[in-house]
């Protein structure tokens, strides 16, 4: 065999070796993704998932699914800033289409809880562009709009959400405040009163908020005794 033949054989072997190495690496990453998903969604052990994902990302920093699940894990730990950073990185790396709906939704809530309502709405718009009736993102976008004092948009999205989850106490309270800010007192009062029927007796935060909303509504209606 001449020198050219030896070179071709060597080149072929190198290609096969590299392909095998890449395949093994991809399989290992896929296993980490599945294990992390199980730890987060089934076992409720996000700390372990985060450690696994961060370790694997040292070797494969360009893996969008690893960043996605790291974002979910951090969200479950209430590390909302870290969750947003990881999720945004996953989108930068062209996150799989099957993950994008929930990815945008988690990103929206992460931004909501960090107080960045503009970016929250932008993320919720992403999920709603995929599924216009995705209830969780309608709720999130409505709440973010209320925080920005965009009461018309808040009422629109919260009303759409309540069509899917009738009686949701949080949405009713939020819409009640939006109606109150719009000086639509009868509708505000109806929402606050309906929310009481769906709040657990020991839930002091929600009860206080609903009573406060009801009290202010009665006051603005000139009914001082019930206020």
C-alpha positions in Angstrom: 0.0 0.0 0.0 1.4 3.4 -0.9 1.6 6.5 1.4 -1.7 8.0 0.1 -3.5 4.8 1.0 -2.1 4.9 4.5 -3.1 8.5 4.9 -6.7 7.8 3.7 -7.0 4.9 6.2 -5.6 7.1 9.0 -8.1 9.9 8.1 -11.0 7.5 8.1 -10.0 6.1 11.4 -9.8 9.6 12.9 -13.2 10.6 11.6 -14.7 7.4 13.0 -13.0 8.0 16.4 -14.2 11.6 16.5 -17.7 10.6 15.5 -17.8 7.9 18.2 -16.5 10.4 20.8 -19.2 12.9 19.9 -21.9 10.2 20.0 -20.8 9.1 23.5 -20.8 12.7 24.6 -24.3 13.3 23.3 -25.6 10.2 25.0 -24.0 11.2 28.3 -25.6 14.7 28.0 -29.0 13.1 27.1 -28.7 10.9 30.2 -28.0 14.0 32.4 -31.0 15.8 30.9 -33.3 12.8 31.7 -32.0 12.4 35.2 -32.3 16.1 35.9 -35.9 16.2 34.5 -36.8 13.3 36.8 -35.1 15.0 39.8 -36.9 18.2 39.2 -40.3 17.1 38.1 -40.8 13.8 39.8 -38.6 13.6 42.9 -38.6 17.3 43.8 -34.9 17.4 44.3 -33.7 20.4 42.2 -30.5 20.9 44.2 -29.1 17.6 42.9 -30.3 18.4 39.4 -28.5 21.8 39.5 -25.3 20.1 40.6 -25.5 17.6 37.7 -26.3 20.2 35.1 -23.7 22.7 36.2 -21.0 19.9 36.1 -22.1 18.8 32.6 -22.1 22.4 31.4 -18.4 22.6 32.2 -17.9 20.1 29.4 -20.7 21.0 27.1 -21.5 24.7 27.6 -23.3 25.0 24.2 -26.0 22.5 25.1 -29.4 24.3 25.0 -31.3 21.5 26.9 -28.8 21.6 29.8 -29.3 25.4 30.1 -33.1 24.9 29.9 -33.2 22.4 32.7 -30.8 24.4 34.8 -33.2 27.3 34.4 -36.1 25.2 35.6 -34.1 23.9 38.5 -33.1 27.3 39.6 -36.7 28.5 39.3 -37.9 25.7 41.6 -35.3 27.0 44.1 -36.7 30.5 43.8 -33.5 31.7 42.3 -35.4 33.8 39.7 -32.5 35.9 38.5 -30.4 32.7 37.9 -33.3 31.0 36.3 -33.8 33.9 33.8 -30.1 33.9 32.9 -30.1 30.2 32.2 -33.3 30.2 30.2 -32.2 33.2 28.1 -28.9 31.3 27.4 -30.9 28.3 26.2 -32.8 30.5 23.7 -29.5 32.0 22.5 -28.4 28.5 21.7 -31.5 27.8 19.6 -33.5 25.8 22.1 -35.5 22.9 20.7 -39.0 23.9 19.5 -40.6 21.3 21.9 -39.1 23.3 24.9 -39.9 26.8 23.7 -43.5 27.1 25.0 -42.7 26.2 28.6 -39.3 27.9 28.3 -40.9 31.3 27.5 -43.5 30.7 30.2 -40.9 30.0 32.9 -38.8 32.9 31.7 -41.8 35.2 31.9 -42.5 34.2 35.5 -38.8 34.4 36.4 -38.7 38.0 35.1 -42.0 38.8 36.8 -40.6 37.7 40.2 -37.5 39.8 39.7 -39.7 42.8 39.0 -38.8 43.2 35.3 -42.3 43.4 34.0 -41.4 44.6 30.5 -39.2 41.5 30.0 -41.8 39.3 31.6 -44.4 40.5 29.1 -41.9 40.0 26.3 -41.4 36.4 27.4 -45.1 35.7 27.8 -45.7 37.1 24.4 -43.2 34.4 23.1 -45.2 31.6 24.6 -48.5 33.0 23.5 -47.2 33.4 20.0 -46.9 29.6 20.0 -50.2 28.9 21.8 -52.5 31.9 22.1 -54.6 30.1 24.7 -51.7 29.0 27.0 -53.5 29.8 30.3 -50.4 30.2 32.5 -48.9 32.8 30.3 -52.2 34.7 29.9 -52.3 34.9 33.7 -48.7 36.0 33.9 -49.0 38.6 31.2 -52.2 39.9 32.9 -50.5 40.2 36.2 -47.4 41.9 34.7 -49.7 44.4 32.9 -51.4 45.2 36.2 -48.0 45.9 37.8 -47.4 48.3 34.9 -50.8 50.0 35.4 -51.9 48.8 32.0 -55.3 48.0 33.4 -57.1 47.4 30.1 -54.6 44.7 29.1 -54.7 43.2 32.5 -58.5 42.9 32.4 -58.3 41.4 28.9 -55.8 38.7 29.8 -57.1 37.9 33.2 -60.6 37.5 31.7 -59.3 35.1 29.1 -57.5 33.2 31.8 -60.6 32.9 34.0 -62.4 31.4 31.0 -60.0 28.4 31.4 -59.8 28.4 35.2 -63.0 29.8 36.6 -62.9 30.8 40.2 -59.2 31.3 40.4 -58.8 33.5 43.5 -55.6 35.2 42.4 -56.9 36.1 39.0 -60.2 37.4 40.5 -58.3 39.5 43.0 -56.0 40.9 40.4 -58.9 41.7 38.0 -60.8 43.2 40.9 -58.0 45.7 41.5 -57.8 46.4 37.7 -61.6 47.1 37.7 -61.2 49.3 40.7 -58.5 51.4 39.1 -60.8 51.7 36.0 -63.6 53.0 38.3 -65.7 50.0 37.4 -66.8 49.5 41.0 -69.6 47.0 40.5 -67.4 44.6 38.6 -64.5 45.1 41.1 -66.8 44.3 44.0 -68.1 41.2 42.3 -64.6 39.9 41.7 -63.4 40.5 45.3 -66.5 38.8 46.7 -66.2 35.8 44.4 -62.6 35.4 45.3 -63.6 34.9 49.0 -65.3 31.6 48.0 -62.1 30.3 46.6 -59.6 31.3 49.3 -58.6 28.8 52.0 -59.7 30.0 55.5 -56.2 30.2 56.8 -54.7 32.0 53.8 -54.1 35.3 55.5 -52.3 37.1 52.6 -55.0 36.4 50.1 -57.8 37.1 52.5 -56.3 40.4 53.6 -55.8 41.5 50.0 -59.4 40.6 49.0 -60.8 42.4 52.1 -58.7 45.4 51.4 -59.9 45.5 47.8 -63.5 45.1 48.9 -63.2 47.8 51.5 -61.7 50.3 49.0 -64.4 49.5 46.5 -67.2 50.1 49.0 -65.5 53.4 50.0 -65.3 54.7 46.5 -69.0 53.7 46.0 -69.8 55.9 49.0 -70.9 52.9 51.1 -68.9 53.7 54.2 -70.6 51.3 56.7 -69.7 48.1 54.8 -66.3 49.5 53.9 
